[in-house]
């Protein structure tokens, strides 16, 4: 039976959990038929489409096989970088904007490159934005099932 290897395009079902057991993402819904699952993840192993630890976790699986992998911070989204957190005066926001904690914004740098940030604090004078990935600084655990090698 063929095993997934670097360069293969694959489809996998997965459930991602933090070390405390909190589920942060899943391709399958526990309540069949509710439509909330987004279906199997389709990617090419080694192409940089998923975090490095996920790539490694899929390699060697045969279609129908499952396993649980623990992905350390450095093979997931990396450490949190405090320099990626900024406090911005509310006067720099559009006048019609009502910022809320948890809201995502697109910020454009002087060179024209855009990136996503999340508002993590709001007060009368400032907002705090964080450009770290929400899972930065976290080790991740995935239950992975190889559905297909394309």
N, C-alpha and C positions, 0 to 999 in steps of 0.2 A: 504494500500500500504506500502511495506517495506521501512524503512528509513535506511540510511547508519549509521553504528555504529562502534565503535572501534573493530578491528579484522577483519572487512569485507575487502575483496579484491574488489576494485572498478576501474572503468574507468571513467575519467572526461575529458571534454574539458575545457580549460581555456585560458584567456588572462591576462597577468600580466602587470601592469602599475605602474610607479612611481607616487608620489603625484602631479607632474607637468603634468601628462597625457602621458608621454613618454612610449610607449609600449616596454618592454624589452624581452618578450617571449610570444608565443602563440602556442597552439596546433592546431589551425585552421588557414587557410589562408583566408583572406578577398576576394581574387580573386579565386573563386572555380575552381578547375581543374588545377591550376598552379603547384601543387605538392610540394609547399614549406612548408606546414604544416606537422608536424611529427606525427599527429594522436593523439588520446586520451591518456592521461597519465594513466598507469596501476600501482596501488600501493595498499598496505595494510594499512588501517587506524591504526595509533598508532605504526607502526613498525619502525619508524625512517627513512623512505625512503624519506620523504618530510619534509619541515620546519614545526615546531609545529603549527603555525598559519594556515597553509594550511590544515593540518589534522583536526583542529577544524572547519574550514570553510566548510568542506565536511560533517561532522557529522550532522545527522538529515535530510539531503536531500533525497528526493524520486527520483527514476529514472525519468528523464525528467525535474526535477526542476532546477532552476538556482538561483544564488544570487551573490551579490558583497560583498566581505569581505575586510576590512582594517586590515592589519597585522602590528602591531608596530614592531620597530627594534628588540626588545628583543625576539619576537616570529618569527622573520625572520632569518637573518644571523648575528645578533648581532651588537654591536658597532664596529667601526674600531679600530684596535689596532696599534698604531704608532710603537710599538716595532717589528711589523711584516713587517716593511719597512726597507730595508738595502741598503746601497751604497757599490758597489763591484768594485774593480779595474778591468779595462778591461784586465789587464795582467792575471787575473784568469780565463778568458774565453778561450775556444778552439781557436787556431789561425785562423781557417777557418770560425769562426762564425762572422756574421755581425748582431749585435743586433739592433732591431728596437722597438720603442715605440709601445705597444700593443701586442708584441710577448709574447707567453706563453712559459715558460721553466719548465722542471721537475728538481727539486733540490733534491739531496740525502743527508740526514743528516749523521753524523758520525755513528749513530746506524743502518744505512741502510734504514731507513724509507724515502720514496720519497713523495714529495708534489709539487703542481703546484704553480708557481709564475708568475706575469706579469711584464714585463719591463715597467716602467712608465717614465723613463728619460734616455737619452743617451747623453754623451759628449765625448770629446777626451780621457779623463782619466778614467771615471767611467760609470757604469750604475746603475740605481736605480731599485730595484725589490720590489714588494709588494706581500706578501703572504695572504693578506686579500681577502675574497671573493669579487668579483667586486660589489656586492650589499650590502656589510656590511655598516652599518650606515644609511641605507635607510628603511623607512617604505614602505610597498608594498601594492598594491591593486590588487585583482584578481576577475575577472568575472569567476564564476565556474558553469558548467552545468554537473550534474551527468548523465552519459550515461548508465552505467550498474553496477549492483552489481553482482559479479561473485560467 
